[in-house]
Each structure stands twice: as C-alpha cells, then as structure tokens.
Amino acid sequence: MTAGEKSYVVVKQRAGDLEKVMVTDNYRYLRLYGPEATRRRCGPALSRTSVDKLELRLALFKYDGVFWTLTFDDAHLPASRAEAVKAWKAFMRKLRRCRGSPVDYYVYRIEGLHGNKRWHIHAFLRGSDFTAEEVAWAWSGRGNIKAEVWTRERVLERRDYDPDFVAGYRGLARYFTKEVPEVGRHPWGCSQALGKHIPRPRIGASVSGAVRPPPGAALLPADDVPKLTGWGVFGYCRYLVAGS
C-alpha cells in the first residue's frame, strides 16, 4: 500500500442531530462493488439491535421529545395486556383528534411484567405536537401522568455516580426495552411513518482510518461497538452535531 492510498471505508448514520460513525478496513469492497452494495453490507451494523433501531428513531425528535409515563389508578387498572392496549389505542385516537391528522412522531411501550406488575404505558411524543393539557385530556383521567422533557442538556447528561446510567437517546432506548417482552412480542412500538425519516447511511473512504467528529460536536459514550461479520471495526464514535 502506497502513502496516501485509501484503505478504509467510513460509514455514517445520521438521525436528527445524532451521528454514528464506523470505520472498517475493506476499501477494496467499496472500490469493486460501489457505495450501494457497501451500504447494504455495512449499514445494518449501526442498526442491528432493537436498542440501535430505537435509538435512531428517538434521535429524530431532536430536543422536542417529551417522555410520558401514563399510569392507571385502581379504578382503571387493566386486567390484561389486551385491555392496556385498548387504553393506549383510545389515548392515540384522542391525540389524533387534537391534531386533526395522523401522528407521525411517537414511540410507546406497554409494561406490566416487572416491579409491582401494574400495567402502565411509556410514550415519547413531540412537545410541539401536543400540550400537557391535551395529553391529560387524551388520557381521560385514567390515572397519573408524569412528563420529562428531553432537552439537549438532558440528552448530554452524565451521572458519574451511577455506573449503570447510559446517556442520550441510547439510554432512553435501553429504558424502553428494559422489560423482557413475552415470547414473540416486539418490545416497543412506533408510528409506521417514523422509520421513513431516518436517512440512509453515507459511505465514504479514508486514508488514515481515524474517526474525526466535526468541530463543536458533543461526544457521546461509544458503548456497544457494532459488529461486522468478516470485517473488523477499527474506529467508532457517536456524537451530537453542533448548532442545533
């Protein structure tokens, strides 16, 4: 290999202000088969797990997301998951009435298998889509409501005193998937349109193989380095772009 010869493939996956970058060493594949084949080969490594897929969808909300916990009081406590699902669907129908149109930005999880085993719902909605009053109206007095706004500061939060804390959208994705679902059931749900807003991975080449975040980017912990069968991963990082 001569000096200055490209030998690394750079894959960048963007969603909102989040960017995940992976560098691997099979430039020959890119040269022989082109960007589209390389995208199909490398892209899934950045969205291979349920947490990866959900992290990208949550990042689409940028800093307009509100994490809602909807709990049932004793009078409205579902006797089964099917009843909890009915309550969720009724909640979404009322939210759609507030907008007068489909709701493209939402993620949800119905839980009731851990802790005190009371059914409850977690939902991630855009603050610009619904006011707190509208969410309360849609919940129809079934129980308590708790809201947490996901600002940029919240996404970048660190908790050095808590070794299990995971920052950013990835931490929220892990929270959404913390309860092991019943066999054959997906751990979370979202609008069908949400995934369509995730751009395709960008493919490039590099001489050094170094991963260089853009100026002003805020680095996120690079845990869970992706696996790429047959190729090594020589560089990986996650960051929020600046200025948004």
N, C-alpha and C positions, 0 to 999 in steps of 0.2 A: 504494500500500500504506500503510495507516494504522499508527500506532505500536501495537505490541503484537499486530499481526496475524501469525498463524503462516504461515510460508512455506517451512519446511524439513521434510524427512522424516528421522527418525532410525531407523536400523536397528541392532539389537544382536543379535549372535550369541554365545551362551554355550556353552561346553563345559567341564565341570569348573569350575576357578577362572579359566579364560581367558575374557576377553570381548573381542570385536572390535566396534568401533563405527564406523559410517559415516553421514555426514550429506550429503544431497543436496537439491536445491532445487525439487523438484516436488511441493509440498504439494497442488497442485490435483489431481494424480492420486489422492492419498490421499483427498481430500475427495469426489471424484467416484465412485471405484470401491471404496473401503474398504480395510481392513487386509489382507484375504486376497489381493486382487489385487496390492496393493503388495508383500506378502511374496513372492509368486511373481515379481514384477518385479525386486525389489531383492536378495532373499536369495541367489540364485546368485552375486552379485558377491563375497560373502565366502567362497565355497567353490568358486571357479571352476576352480582348477588342481589337479593331483594333490597338490602340496605343501599347498595350502589344505585340501583334504579330509583329508589325513593329519594335519595339524597339529591339527585339531579332534578327531580320534579319539585321538591321543596325549594330548591335554589331558584326556580323560575319565579317564585313570589318576590324575589329580591328582599326588600326590607318592609314590605307591605303585608306580611303574613301575621295572622293572629292565631295562636294556638288555644283552642277552646276545649275545655273539659266539661262535658254535659253529664250530670249525674241524676239518677232517679230518686225521688223520695219514696217512702214506703207505700204511699197510695198509688204510685205509678210504676213501681218496680216490675219489670217484665218477669214472667215465669219461665221464659225460654229465650234462646237466641233469636228464634223466629219473631218473637214479639219485640225484641230490641231492634231488629231490622225494620219492622213496621214503623216503629217510632222514628228511626233515622229517615226513612223514606217520607214520612209525614213532615218531618222537620225540613227536608230538602224541598218538598213541594211548596211549603210556605215561603222559603227563601226565594224560590223562583218567582212566586207571586210578587215579592218585594221588588225584584228586578224587572219583571215582565219579559224575561228572556232566559235562555239556558244559562247555567252557572258552569263556566269552563274551569275555574280555578278552585278546586277543593280536593283535599285528601282526608280520609277518615279511617278510623279503626274502632270496631266494636269489641270491647273486652269484658270478660266476666269469669275468667278461669284462674285468676291469681288473687292473692290477698284475701279479702273477705268475700270474694266471689260474687259481688254485686255487679250486675250489668251496668256499664257506663260507656260513654262514647267520647272519643277524641276526634276533633276536627280541626283542620288548618284551612282558614279562609283568608281572602284578601280584605284588609281593613277598608280599602276604598270601595269594596263591593257592598259591604253591609255595616250598618251602625250597631252598637251594642244593643240599642233598643229593638232593632229589627231581629237580631239573633234571639233576644229574650222573647219576643213575640212569637217567633217560629218555634221556640222550644215549648211554648204554651203552658208554662207553669208546671212542668213535669218534675222539676227538682232544681238543684243548684246549678249555677253556671260560673265557671272560672275562666278568665282570659289572661293570656300572656302575649304581649306584642313583641314580635321578632324584629327589632331594630338592628342596624349594623353593629352596634355595640354588643347586643345580645348574641349575634352570630359569632363575634370575635371573643366572647367571654372566656376567661381562663379561671380555673379553680385549682390552684396548686395544692390545696389542702385535701382535694378529693381525687385519689388516683383513678377512680372509675369514670370521672367526668370526661365526656368527649365534646369538643367544641363544635359549633356551627351546625349547619344543616345535617351533617352526618350524625351528630349527637341526637338531634331530633328524630332522624330516621331510625336510629337504634331504639329510641324510646317507643316509637310507633310499633316496632317489631319485637319488643321485649317479651311479650307473652307468646308462648309457643301455641300456634293455632291447632285446631282439630285437624286430623289427617285429611288431606285433600282440599283444605281451605286456604286461600291466599291470606297472608297476614294483614294486608291493608287494601284499601280501595281508593280510587280517584276517578275524576271525570275522564271519559274516553278521549276528550279533546286535549287533555293536559300534555300527554307524551308527544303530541304532534308539534309542540312548541320547542322541543329540545333540538338544537341544531345537530347536523351530522358532524362526526369528528373531523378535524382538519389534519391533513397529512403533510409533513414536510421532511426535510433532510438536514443533517448536521454533520460537521466535521469532527467536533470535539466530543459530542455526546453529552455535554453539560446542559443542565436544565436551568434556564435563567428567567425568573419571573420578571414581568415588565416593571419599570420604575413606579414606585409608590404602591405596589401590590402588598397586601397583607397576607402573610403566610399562615396557613392552617396546618395542624399536625398531619404528617404524612403516614398515618397508620394504615394498616391493611393494604400493603403494597400489592398491586394486581399481579396475577399470574398469567403467563402467556406460554402455553404449551409449545415446546420446541424452540422457543427463543428466550433469551434472558432479558430481564428488565434492568437496565443499567442506570436509570435515573427516573425519579418520580417525585412530583410535588403537587400540592393543592394550594390555591390562593384565591383571594378576592381581588378583583381588579380595582384600581383606584378611581376616585372621582364620580362614584355613583351613589 
